[in-house]
């Protein structure tokens, strides 16, 4: 009996090994196709056109994926409250309608709140920069004048005069050769930017409608996909695809939703701490820190740099206090808050998280920094399962700790592990 179970397990592992190899091959093919699109103008233009046409559906799909937990929660609560009072199907339809309204209201409220906080703060920071820059330059000029007079060094005076004259000549030449001839081009680029902004806004509005369709029809879409997979593949292959899909959904959903919740909490903590410390631009800087905190590991520091520059316009001392506060906040998030919210969603160590962020961020930018960790977690999971299967076949231990050695320290492994 044990032998039969072992053979079944081996066949099961062999099936997943082949499936994993297929997934890795497909992933490599997708990456190669992506770079082919970047290098070949014809394919790139075709791809950009296709993405532009389908962008409302992409926006709607992303919004629906993020809003699914809220939609499901409201649907479930509303349905069980209405169930004793009316027919089940009618209660379910009303519950989904209420959940759609609540989900859209939540999304619009969050976006409107962020915009309401950001725009006044951005305008205020720009106006402050414009108002304080002449004073800062005058302070710098006074300091240089005082320093030059006190040193009474003719060579230093001549060097500074040459630097100032060269900088002045360079700015005039740059304005005459680069800025003034390209005014028409700048106007054209601004016009194109406005057109793209309007198109993006319209696509987002259409995406909201698509999002509602996705939220209300996700059970039917999933059923249609399940039926198609069963029809195309053998049953064991179909089960492998479903297992992979569930794992990907758990990994991406758990990580992205967890990071969003974590970032919202960090943003509010940053805001209240900045108010307590009387730091300027609390709303703007907290929003920047909260948004960039979605990026694992480097997020708080990426958000801290522009925020510190904005605060430095008002007071360099306040900017230093802000950086110290961000360092403490990052330690709190990384060691206490983050693990409690995310748990072991990805199963990756800190080294692999950092590698995933650097690698995918280098190739795919901001989106790669966010999605790189769950993608790396999926590859790591299936690679680990394959290696452990190979070790079991050879009768070797599966645990990594069994292969660790501390002979260089003259320490017995069993005393540590």
N, C-alpha and C positions, 0 to 999 in steps of 0.2 A: 504493500500500500504506500509506504513512504517513497519507494522507488518511483512509482507511478506519479505521485505528487511532485517529486523532483523533476521528472521528465516534463510534466506539464509546465512547471515553473521555468525550465530551461527554454521550452518553446515560446512561452509567454515573453521571456526576456529577449529571445532572438527576434520576435516580432517587433518589439519596441526598439531594438537596436537598428533594424532595417528602417523603421519609421523615422528614427532620429537621424540616421544618415541622409535620408531623403529630405528631411527638414533643413539640415545644415547645407545640403547641396542647393536646395531652393533659396535659402538665405544668401548664399554666395552668388547665385545667379541674379538675385534681385539687386545686390550691391553692384555687380558688374554692369547690369542694365542701367542702374542709376548713373554710374560714371560714363557710360556710353551716351546717355542723354545729355550729360554736361559737356562732353567733348564734341559731339556731332551736332552742328547747328540745325540741320533739318529735323532730326529726332527731338532735339530740345524744343524747337518751336512747336512741333506737333504735340509734345507732352504738355507744354505750357498752355497751349490752346485747350487741350482736353481738361487740364486741371481748372482752367478758368471757367469752362462750361459747367463742370461738375462741382465747383466750389460751394454753391449753396447746399448741396447734398453732403459734402464733407463737413461743412460747418454744422449742419443739422445733426449729423451722426455723432460728431464730437460732443456737442451740447447734450444730446440725448444720452450718451454713455455716462457723462458726468452727472446728469440729473436723475438717472435711473434709481439710485438708492432713495432719493426723496420721493419720486413718483411711486415706487413700490410701497414705501412706508405709508404714504397718505392713502393710496388705494386700499391697502389692507385694513387700516384703521377705519376708514369711511365705510367700507363694505360690511364689516362686522357690526357697525352701528346701525346700518340701514337694513341688514338682512332680516331681523325679526319683524320689520314693518312692511316689507314688500317682497315681490318675487325676486329670486336670487339673481337672475340675469339682469333685471332692471336695476337692482342694487349695484351690481358690478359695473354696469355702464355708467351710472351716476357717479360711482366712486372713481372711475377712470377720468370722467369729466372734471370732477373736483381736483383730482391729482394733477391734471394737465394745467388747470388754472393756477394752482398753488406753485407748481414747478416753474411756470413762466413768470409768475409774480416774484418768486424768489430770485430767479436769474436777472430779471429787469432791476429789482431792488439792489442786488449786489453790484451790477454794472453801473447803475445810476449813482450809488453811494460812492464808488471808487472815483467816478468822473467828478462828482460834486466835491470830493476832497482834493483831487489832484489839480483841477484847472485853477481854482483860486490860489492854491499854494504855488503852482508853477508861475503864474502871472506875478504873484508877490515876490517870488525869488528873483525873477528876471528884472522887475522894477527895482528891487533892492540892489541887485548887481549893477544896474545902470546908474543908480544914484550914488553908490559907494565907490565905484571904480575911479572917478576923478579924484576923490579924497585920498584913496589908497595911493594913486600915482603921485599926488602932491606930497603925501607923507614920505614916499620913496625918494622923491626929488629932494625934499628937505634933508632927509637922512644922508643922501649922497653928498649934498652940498656941505653939510656940517662935517662929514667925514673927510671930504677933500680938503676943506679949509684947515681942519685940525691936523691933518697929516703933513700939509705943506710940502707935498712931493710933486715936483713938476712932471716927472715921468708918468706917475699915476694919473695926473690930470690930463695929460696928452692922450694916454691910452683910453680913458673913459670918453673923451671928446671924439676920438676916432671911432670908438664902438657906437656911440650915439649917432654920429654922422653917417656911418655905414648902414646902420639899421634904418635910419630915415630914408636914405637913398634907395635901399632895397625895398622898403614899403612902397615908395612912390613908383619904382619900376614895376613892382608886382601888380600894383593897382592899374598902371597904364597898359601892361602887356597881358595880364591874365583876367582881371575883373571887368574892366570897361569893355573890351571887345566881346566878352561873353555874356553881356547883359541880355541880349535877345534869347540866347540859349537858356539862361536862368529863368526868364519869363516862360519859355516853352516848357521847361521842366516843372515849374510851379503849376502851370496849367495841367500838364499831364498828371501831376500828383493829385490835384483837386479832382480830376476825372476818375482816377483810380480810387480815391477816397470815397467818392459818391458811389461808384460801382461796388466797392467793398461793403459799404453801408447797406445798399440794396440787397446784396447777396446775403448779408447777415439777417436782414428782415425775412427774406425767403427761407433762410436756414431755420429761423424760428418756427415757421410753418412746417417745414420738413421735420424738425425736431419733435413737434407734436405728433406727426404721423408715425415717426419711429417709436416714440414712447407708447402710443396706443396700439401699434401693430407689431411690436417686437415678438410677441408669442407666435403670431402667424408667420412672421418672417423666419423665426427659428424653426418652426414646424416645416416650412417649405424647404429650408436648407437641409434639415434632417432627412426629409423624404428623398431629396435629390442625392444626398450622399449615400443613403442606403440603396438607391437605385443604381448608382454608378459603380460603387466599390463592393467588394466582398464584405461579409458581416464583420469579420475580424479586423479588416482595414478600416471599416467605418467606425468601429468601437475605438480604434487607435486614434482616429481623427477627433472623435468626441472627447476622448481623454485629454488629448493635447489642447483642444479648444477650451475645455474647462480649466486646465492648468494655466493657460495663457490669460484667461479672463480673471482667475483668482490673483495671479501675479500682478498684472497690469492694474486691475481694479483696486486691489488692496493697496498697492504702492501709490498710485496716483491719487485716489481718494484720501488715503492716509496722509500723504504729503500736503494735500490741499487743506485738510483740517489742521494739520500741524502748522502750516504757514499762516493760516488765519489766526490761530492762537498766538503765534510768535508776533504777528503784526500788531495785535491788540496789546500784548505785553510791552512791546517796544513803544507803542504810543503812550501808554500810561506811565511808563518809566521816564520817557522824555518829558512828559508834563510835570512829573514830580521833580525832575532835575532841572526844570526850566530851560530846556533846550529848544531852540527855534525850529520851525517847520516840522513839528511833530507829526502831523497828518501825512505830509508828503514823504518824509523819510521813512515812516513806519509802513506806508504803502509799498515803497520801493523795496524795503527789507522783506516784507511779507511775500511779495511777488517773486523776488529772486530766491527766497528760501525754498521754493519748490525744487530748485536745483540742489541735489544732495551735496553735502560736504563743503563745496565752494560757495554755495548760494548766499549765505549771510555776508561773506566777505565781498562778493561781487556787488551786492546791494549797498554795502557800507562805504565803498569808495566814492560813488557819485553823491551819496548823502553827506559824507564828510566834506566834500568840496563845496556843496551848497551851504552847509553850516559855517564853513570856514570864511565865507564872504562876510558873515556877521561877526564871527569871533573865532579865531584859531584855537583858543583855549576850549571853547565849547565843542569844537570839532574833535579835539583830543579826548575830551570826556565822552563824547559819543562813541568813538572808536573803542575805548575801554569798556563801555557799556555793551557794545555789540560783541566783544570778545567774551564777556561773561555770559551774555544771552546765548551765544553759540554753544558754549560749554553746557549750559542748562538744557538746551534743545538736543544736543548730541548725546548726552549721557542720561538724561532723565525723561524729558517729554517725548522725544522722538521714539525711543525704544518702547515706551508704554503705548503709543498710538500705532506705530507700524509693526511692533513685535518682530517676528522673524519672517516678514512677508517675502523678502527676496532670498534669504538664506546665504547672502554674500558677505564676505569679510570686508573690512575697511579698504584693504589693498585693492580688491577686485572692483569695489565701488568707485574708487579713485581712478583706476585704469579705464573703466567703462565711461566715466564722465569725460576724461581727457580724450579718449579715442573717438567716441561718437560725437562729442562736442566739436572736436577738430574737423570732422568731416561734414557734420550736419548742423552745426551751430547750436542755438538755444534749444531747439526741439530735440536734438541729439543728446544734449546734457540731461534732459528730463527722461527721455525714453531709453537712453542707453543702459541704465541700471536694470530695469525689468527685462530688457532683451538679453543682457548678459546673464541675468539670473536664469532665464529659460535655457540658454545654451549650457550654462554651468550645471543645471539640474539634470539634463539629459546626458551630458558628458559624464557626470558622476555616476549615473545609473549604469551607463555602458561599461565604464571601467570597473565598477563593483561586480558586474556580471562576469566580466573576464577574469577577475580575481577569484570569484567563486568557482569558476570552471577549473582553475588551476589549484584549487584547494588552499588558497592564500587568504590572509586576513583582509577585511574590507576597511577597517578603521584607519584613518590617517595617523592617529596617535601611535599605532603599532609600528610605524616606520620611522618615527622620530628617534634621533640619537643625540645624546649629550656627552659623548666620550671626551670631547675637547675640554669639558669642564670637570672631568672626573666625577660625574654625577650619574647615578643609576636612574634610568628612565622611570622605573616603577616608583621611585621616591618622589617624583614630581607630578606624574600623570595619574 
